[in-house]
Amino acid sequence: MRSINAQAQHEFELPAPFHMRGGLPNFFDKVKNRIGSELCVAYIGGSITEARDGWRELTYHTLRTSFPHNTFKHVDAAIGGTTSTLGVFRMDQDVLRHKPDLLFVEFAVNDSPLPPDVIYRSIEGIVRKTWSANPNTDICFVYTITETIVDKFRETGRFPRAAEAMEQVAQHYGIPSIHIGVEVAKLREAGDLVFTGNPGEHPGKIVFTADKVHPLPASGHPICAHIVMKHLMEMQGRNASHRHELKKPFVSDNWESAKMLSLSEFDENKDWVKLEQDHPVQKQVASFIPALYKAVPPDATIRIRFEGNVLGFYDVIGPGSGILDVNVNGKASEVTRFDNHCIHYRKTFFFLDGLNDGVNDVTIKVSGKEFDKAAILLQNPRKLTMDDPARFADNAWFLGNILMVGKPIAINFGD
């Protein structure tokens, strides 16, 4: 692979590509002093981390081959299109039950639209959940990039807003961070890299992506993995092992107490059908949503009373999903669980607005209301169409989990 230490042809300022801070003392201590022990490496993030043959798999493989006297366990908790605001709720089920020794957190791209105060709450929640479960787990933040982010580097010399917010949390807790985009920007400035293009049209150059976002497996992801591993190895043996301290919170309203409640914990109802394990939609999402329920209109209703200020839903949308009638503390609204990508089913989530910081009373009913799905699909840049209208006939709700920051008072199904 081409060296990534290229010097730019023109001087321009960039943020530091790596901050060691407290390093990864416990991971490397276990590698060195507990020969033969198992090390669990977990990754949580979006599609760039989820990608097969991507930086996640490449770094994990390099760790295994670099330390052959230990055994390794790999946890892939990345889900494309999701942000840290879902990730913090998934931590207990998808990450912490595996007892990771090292956790990579990658949400800088998908968190880009979020305001900093939201990122503070969710990212700090991930950190505090991790160290509450095991203060010996080391954490590393990894900031991936898009072409837009690299362009902003050139203009401002600063991290994008999401990464800057995460950096403040990292600094507060002494967590190392690696910004992949800095060295990629240097390569592009030196003329060695084309960020977006067709590799066949740029002989002798590295083509990083084909879509401005997702690194190519043969060229983009190996660079990402090389950058991460280079800085990881710089942390080896630099700090003595120690338990990580849960110091005073960076923000007092962080989401450390975020919880994900499965519908399987509650009484069954005839209007909420638990999908069989061999159901095509359940099979598709089973690794992250082991119990998925189909709420059948027009009578499927859920009422949630809780004390807190955050309520959301981890669901699946696709051809057969529809519209919800939502009532939050007496104020009615409509939420459409169908968008211009819904030619197939995918995991997603949403949060409710209008909640009090206290006791809230929320009712959601699956309306069964008909609407023009074909018109919505045509809004996709690819002008998607309904291949088989029968697949789109349902207007149901496919729900897996309730997301809550607070304390449930009562959760009931039916009228």
C-alpha positions as CSV (number, residue, x, y, z in Angstrom):
1,M,0.0,0.0,0.0
2,R,1.2,3.5,-0.8
3,S,2.8,5.4,2.2
4,I,0.4,7.7,3.9
5,N,3.1,10.0,5.1
6,A,3.0,12.2,2.1
7,Q,3.8,15.9,2.5
8,A,1.4,18.4,1.1
9,Q,2.6,20.5,-1.8
10,H,1.1,23.6,-0.2
11,E,1.1,24.5,3.5
12,F,-2.3,24.4,5.2
13,E,-3.3,23.9,8.8
14,L,-5.1,20.8,10.0
15,P,-6.1,19.6,13.4
16,A,-3.9,17.0,15.1
17,P,-4.6,13.5,13.7
18,F,-4.1,11.8,17.1
19,H,-4.5,12.6,20.8
20,M,-3.0,9.9,23.1
21,R,-4.3,11.3,26.4
22,G,-4.6,8.3,28.8
23,G,-3.9,5.8,26.0
24,L,-5.0,2.1,26.2
25,P,-3.2,1.0,29.3
26,N,-5.3,-2.0,30.3
27,F,-5.6,-3.5,26.9
28,F,-1.8,-3.5,26.3
29,D,-1.1,-4.6,29.8
30,K,-3.3,-7.6,29.3
31,V,-1.6,-8.3,26.0
32,K,1.9,-8.2,27.6
33,N,1.4,-9.7,31.0
34,R,-1.5,-12.1,30.6
35,I,-0.2,-14.4,27.8
36,G,-2.9,-16.7,26.5
37,S,-5.8,-14.7,27.9
38,E,-8.7,-13.7,25.7
39,L,-9.1,-10.1,24.7
40,C,-12.5,-8.8,23.5
41,V,-12.4,-6.0,21.0
42,A,-15.8,-4.2,20.3
43,Y,-16.8,-1.7,17.7
44,I,-19.9,0.5,17.7
45,G,-20.7,3.1,15.0
46,G,-22.3,3.5,11.6
47,S,-22.1,2.1,8.2
48,I,-18.4,2.9,7.7
49,T,-17.6,0.7,10.7
50,E,-20.2,-1.9,9.8
51,A,-18.7,-2.5,6.3
52,R,-17.4,-5.9,5.5
53,D,-13.7,-5.9,4.6
54,G,-13.5,-2.5,6.2
55,W,-11.3,-0.8,8.8
56,R,-13.1,-2.7,11.6
57,E,-12.2,-6.1,10.2
58,L,-8.8,-5.0,9.1
59,T,-7.8,-3.6,12.5
60,Y,-9.1,-6.6,14.3
61,H,-7.2,-9.0,12.0
62,T,-4.0,-6.9,12.6
63,L,-4.4,-7.1,16.3
64,R,-4.8,-10.8,16.2
65,T,-1.8,-11.3,14.1
66,S,0.3,-8.8,16.1
67,F,-0.4,-10.6,19.3
68,P,-0.5,-14.3,18.4
69,H,0.0,-15.5,22.0
70,N,-3.4,-14.2,23.0
71,T,-6.9,-15.2,21.7
72,F,-9.3,-12.5,20.5
73,K,-13.1,-12.1,20.4
74,H,-14.7,-9.7,18.0
75,V,-17.9,-7.7,18.6
76,D,-19.5,-5.9,15.7
77,A,-22.1,-3.5,17.1
78,A,-22.1,-1.1,14.2
79,I,-25.4,-0.3,12.4
80,G,-25.5,1.8,9.2
81,G,-27.4,5.0,9.3
82,T,-27.5,5.3,13.1
83,T,-26.1,7.8,15.5
84,S,-24.7,7.9,19.0
85,T,-28.2,8.7,20.2
86,L,-29.3,5.1,19.5
87,G,-25.8,3.7,20.2
88,V,-26.0,4.7,23.9
89,F,-29.3,2.8,24.3
90,R,-27.8,-0.3,22.6
91,M,-24.7,-0.4,24.8
92,D,-25.9,-2.9,27.4
93,Q,-27.3,-5.4,25.0
94,D,-25.0,-5.1,22.0
95,V,-21.6,-4.3,23.6
96,L,-21.2,-4.4,27.4
97,R,-22.6,-7.9,27.9
98,H,-19.6,-9.2,26.0
99,K,-17.2,-7.5,28.5
100,P,-14.9,-5.8,26.0
101,D,-11.3,-5.0,26.8
102,L,-11.2,-2.4,24.1
103,L,-14.1,-0.4,22.6
104,F,-13.9,1.7,19.4
105,V,-16.6,4.4,19.1
106,E,-17.2,5.8,15.6
107,F,-20.1,8.2,15.2
108,A,-18.6,11.4,13.9
109,V,-20.1,11.2,10.4
110,N,-23.6,10.2,11.3
111,D,-23.7,12.6,14.3
112,S,-22.9,15.5,11.9
113,P,-26.4,16.9,11.9
114,L,-26.8,16.8,15.7
115,P,-26.3,19.8,17.9
116,P,-23.3,19.5,20.3
117,D,-25.5,19.4,23.4
118,V,-27.1,16.2,22.1
119,I,-23.8,14.7,21.2
120,Y,-22.4,15.5,24.7
121,R,-25.3,13.6,26.3
122,S,-25.1,10.5,24.2
123,I,-21.3,10.1,23.8
124,E,-20.8,10.8,27.5
125,G,-23.5,8.2,28.2
126,I,-21.5,5.6,26.2
127,V,-18.4,6.4,28.2
128,R,-20.1,6.3,31.6
129,K,-22.0,3.2,30.8
130,T,-18.8,1.4,29.8
131,W,-16.8,2.4,32.8
132,S,-19.7,1.7,35.2
133,A,-19.9,-1.8,33.8
134,N,-16.1,-2.3,33.8
135,P,-13.6,0.4,34.7
136,N,-10.8,-1.6,33.1
137,T,-12.3,-1.3,29.6
138,D,-10.2,1.0,27.4
139,I,-12.0,3.3,24.9
140,C,-10.8,4.9,21.7
141,F,-12.7,7.4,19.6
142,V,-12.3,7.1,15.9
143,Y,-13.4,10.0,13.6
144,T,-14.2,8.9,10.0
145,I,-14.8,11.4,7.2
146,T,-16.8,12.4,4.1
147,E,-15.7,14.5,1.2
148,T,-17.6,17.4,2.8
149,I,-15.6,17.1,6.0
150,V,-12.3,17.1,4.2
151,D,-13.3,20.2,2.2
152,K,-14.1,21.9,5.5
153,F,-10.7,21.0,6.8
154,R,-9.2,22.9,3.9
155,E,-11.4,25.9,4.6
156,T,-11.2,26.1,8.4
157,G,-8.4,23.8,9.7
158,R,-10.8,22.6,12.3
159,F,-12.6,19.4,13.2
160,P,-16.2,19.2,12.1
161,R,-18.7,20.1,14.7
162,A,-19.6,16.5,15.8
163,A,-15.9,15.5,16.2
164,E,-15.2,18.7,18.1
165,A,-18.1,17.9,20.5
166,M,-16.7,14.4,21.0
167,E,-13.2,15.8,21.5
168,Q,-14.4,17.7,24.5
169,V,-15.8,14.5,26.1
170,A,-12.6,12.7,25.2
171,Q,-10.5,15.4,26.8
172,H,-12.6,15.4,29.9
173,Y,-12.1,11.6,30.4
174,G,-8.6,11.2,29.0
175,I,-9.8,9.1,26.1
176,P,-7.5,8.7,23.0
177,S,-8.9,9.8,19.7
178,I,-7.8,9.2,16.1
179,H,-9.0,11.4,13.3
180,I,-8.7,9.5,10.0
181,G,-9.5,12.5,7.9
182,V,-6.4,14.5,8.7
183,E,-3.9,12.2,6.9
184,V,-6.4,11.6,4.1
185,A,-6.6,15.3,3.6
186,K,-2.8,15.5,3.4
187,L,-2.7,12.8,0.8
188,R,-5.3,14.6,-1.3
189,E,-3.4,17.9,-1.0
190,A,-0.2,16.1,-2.1
191,G,-2.0,14.9,-5.2
192,D,-1.7,11.2,-4.2
193,L,-5.4,10.7,-3.5
194,V,-8.7,11.3,-5.2
195,F,-11.4,11.4,-2.6
196,T,-14.3,10.4,-4.9
197,G,-14.1,8.7,-8.2
198,N,-13.7,5.5,-10.3
199,P,-10.4,3.8,-9.6
200,G,-10.1,2.8,-13.2
201,E,-10.1,6.5,-14.2
202,H,-7.3,7.5,-11.9
203,P,-4.3,5.2,-12.4
204,G,-1.5,5.6,-10.0
205,K,-3.7,7.3,-7.4
206,I,-5.6,6.2,-4.4
207,V,-9.3,6.5,-4.9
208,F,-10.9,6.8,-1.4
209,T,-14.6,6.5,-2.1
210,A,-17.1,6.1,-4.9
211,D,-19.9,7.9,-3.2
212,K,-18.2,10.7,-1.2
213,V,-18.8,8.9,2.1
214,H,-18.0,5.1,2.2
215,P,-14.4,4.1,1.8
216,L,-13.7,1.6,-0.9
217,P,-12.7,-1.8,0.4
218,A,-9.7,-2.1,-1.8
219,S,-8.3,1.4,-1.3
220,G,-10.1,3.6,1.2
221,H,-10.6,1.2,4.1
222,P,-6.9,-0.1,4.1
223,I,-5.8,3.5,4.6
224,C,-8.3,4.0,7.5
225,A,-7.1,0.8,9.1
226,H,-3.4,1.7,8.6
227,I,-4.0,5.1,10.3
228,V,-5.8,3.6,13.2
229,M,-3.2,0.8,13.8
230,K,-0.3,3.2,13.5
231,H,-1.7,5.3,16.4
232,L,-2.8,2.3,18.3
233,M,0.7,0.9,18.4
234,E,2.0,4.3,19.5
235,M,0.1,3.8,22.7
236,Q,1.6,0.4,23.5
237,G,3.5,0.5,26.8
238,R,3.0,4.2,27.3
239,N,0.8,4.2,30.4
240,A,0.5,1.9,33.5
241,S,-2.7,-0.1,33.8
242,H,-5.4,1.4,36.0
243,R,-9.1,1.6,36.6
244,H,-10.7,4.4,34.7
245,E,-12.2,7.0,36.9
246,L,-15.8,8.1,36.5
247,K,-15.2,11.7,37.4
248,K,-17.7,14.5,37.7
249,P,-20.0,14.4,34.5
250,F,-19.1,16.7,31.6
251,V,-22.8,17.4,31.3
252,S,-25.2,16.7,34.1
253,D,-28.0,15.5,31.9
254,N,-25.9,12.8,30.1
255,W,-27.6,9.6,29.1
256,E,-25.7,7.2,31.3
257,S,-29.1,5.9,32.5
258,A,-30.4,5.2,29.0
259,K,-32.3,2.0,28.9
260,M,-33.7,-0.2,26.1
261,L,-36.9,-2.1,27.0
262,S,-38.0,-5.1,24.9
263,L,-41.7,-5.6,24.3
264,S,-41.2,-9.2,25.2
265,E,-40.9,-8.0,28.9
266,F,-44.6,-7.1,28.9
267,D,-47.9,-8.9,28.6
268,E,-48.9,-10.1,25.2
269,N,-51.8,-8.4,23.3
270,K,-53.7,-9.7,20.2
271,D,-53.0,-6.6,18.3
272,W,-49.2,-6.9,18.8
273,V,-48.0,-10.0,17.0
274,K,-44.5,-11.3,17.8
275,L,-42.9,-12.3,14.5
276,E,-41.7,-15.9,14.3
277,Q,-37.9,-16.4,14.1
278,D,-38.2,-17.5,10.5
279,H,-40.2,-14.5,9.4
280,P,-38.2,-12.7,6.7
281,V,-38.1,-9.3,8.5
282,Q,-37.3,-10.9,11.9
283,K,-34.5,-12.9,10.3
284,Q,-33.0,-9.8,8.8
285,V,-32.7,-7.9,12.1
286,A,-32.4,-10.8,14.6
287,S,-28.8,-10.1,15.6
288,F,-29.8,-6.7,17.0
289,I,-33.5,-7.0,17.6
290,P,-34.1,-10.6,18.7
291,A,-37.9,-10.0,19.4
292,L,-39.7,-7.9,16.8
293,Y,-43.4,-7.1,17.1
294,K,-45.9,-6.2,14.3
295,A,-48.6,-3.8,15.5
296,V,-51.7,-4.4,13.4
297,P,-54.0,-1.4,12.7
298,P,-56.5,-0.1,13.4
299,D,-56.6,-1.2,17.1
300,A,-52.9,-1.6,18.0
301,T,-52.2,0.9,20.8
302,I,-49.4,1.4,23.4
303,R,-49.6,3.7,26.4
304,I,-46.5,4.6,28.3
305,R,-46.3,6.5,31.5
306,F,-42.9,7.3,32.8
307,E,-40.8,9.7,34.8
308,G,-38.0,11.2,32.7
309,N,-37.4,13.4,29.7
310,V,-36.4,11.1,26.8
311,L,-38.6,8.5,25.1
312,G,-37.9,6.9,21.7
313,F,-38.5,3.7,19.8
314,Y,-36.1,1.3,18.1
315,D,-38.1,-0.1,15.1
316,V,-37.9,-1.4,11.6
317,I,-39.4,0.4,8.6
318,G,-40.0,-0.8,5.1
319,P,-42.7,-1.5,2.5
320,G,-45.3,-2.5,5.1
321,S,-44.9,0.3,7.6
322,G,-47.3,3.2,8.0
323,I,-48.5,6.1,10.1
324,L,-48.7,6.5,13.9
325,D,-51.1,8.7,15.8
326,V,-49.1,10.0,18.7
327,N,-50.4,11.8,21.8
328,V,-47.8,13.3,24.2
329,N,-49.3,14.7,27.4
330,G,-52.6,15.6,25.6
331,K,-51.0,17.0,22.4
332,A,-51.7,15.0,19.2
333,S,-49.4,14.6,16.2
334,E,-48.7,12.2,13.4
335,V,-45.5,10.3,12.8
336,T,-44.9,8.6,9.4
337,R,-42.7,5.5,9.6
338,F,-42.1,5.3,5.9
339,D,-39.6,7.2,3.8
340,N,-38.1,7.3,0.3
341,H,-35.7,4.4,1.0
342,C,-38.4,2.0,2.0
343,I,-38.2,-0.6,-0.7
344,H,-36.7,-2.9,1.9
345,Y,-36.7,-3.2,5.7
346,R,-34.1,-1.6,7.8
347,K,-33.4,-0.9,11.5
348,T,-34.0,2.6,12.6
349,F,-35.3,4.7,15.5
350,F,-37.0,8.0,16.5
351,F,-37.6,10.1,19.6
352,L,-40.7,12.0,20.7
353,D,-40.8,15.8,21.1
354,G,-42.8,17.7,23.7
355,L,-41.9,15.7,26.8
356,N,-41.8,17.2,30.3
357,D,-38.9,16.8,32.6
358,G,-41.0,14.8,34.9
359,V,-44.0,12.5,34.6
360,N,-45.2,12.0,31.0
361,D,-48.2,10.2,29.5
362,V,-47.8,9.0,25.9
363,T,-50.2,7.0,23.7
364,I,-49.4,5.7,20.3
365,K,-51.9,4.1,18.0
366,V,-51.2,2.6,14.6
367,S,-53.6,4.5,12.4
368,G,-53.8,2.2,9.4
369,K,-54.3,5.4,7.4
370,E,-53.7,5.0,3.6
371,F,-51.1,7.3,2.0
372,D,-49.3,7.6,-1.3
373,K,-46.2,5.4,-0.8
374,A,-45.3,5.6,-4.5
375,A,-45.0,9.4,-4.4
376,I,-42.7,9.2,-1.4
377,L,-40.4,6.6,-3.1
378,L,-40.2,8.9,-6.1
379,Q,-38.6,11.5,-3.9
380,N,-35.5,9.3,-3.7
381,P,-32.8,10.6,-6.0
382,R,-32.9,7.1,-7.7
383,K,-36.7,7.5,-8.3
384,L,-37.6,4.3,-6.6
385,T,-40.8,2.5,-7.5
386,M,-43.1,-0.1,-5.9
387,D,-42.0,-3.3,-7.6
388,D,-45.0,-5.3,-6.1
389,P,-47.9,-3.2,-4.7
390,A,-48.8,-6.2,-2.5
391,R,-45.6,-5.8,-0.5
392,F,-46.6,-2.2,0.4
393,A,-50.3,-3.0,1.3
394,D,-49.8,-3.1,5.0
395,N,-49.6,0.1,7.1
396,A,-48.3,-1.5,10.3
397,W,-45.6,-0.7,12.8
398,F,-42.7,-3.1,13.4
399,L,-41.4,-2.3,16.9
400,G,-38.6,-4.0,18.8
401,N,-37.7,-1.8,21.8
402,I,-38.7,1.2,23.8
403,L,-35.9,3.7,24.4
404,M,-36.1,5.6,27.7
405,V,-34.1,7.9,29.9
406,G,-36.1,7.8,33.1
407,K,-38.2,5.4,35.1
408,P,-41.2,3.5,33.7
409,I,-44.4,3.9,35.7
410,A,-46.8,1.8,33.5
411,I,-46.6,0.4,30.0
412,N,-49.9,-1.1,28.6
413,F,-51.0,-2.4,25.2
414,G,-54.6,-2.0,23.9
415,D,-57.1,0.7,24.6
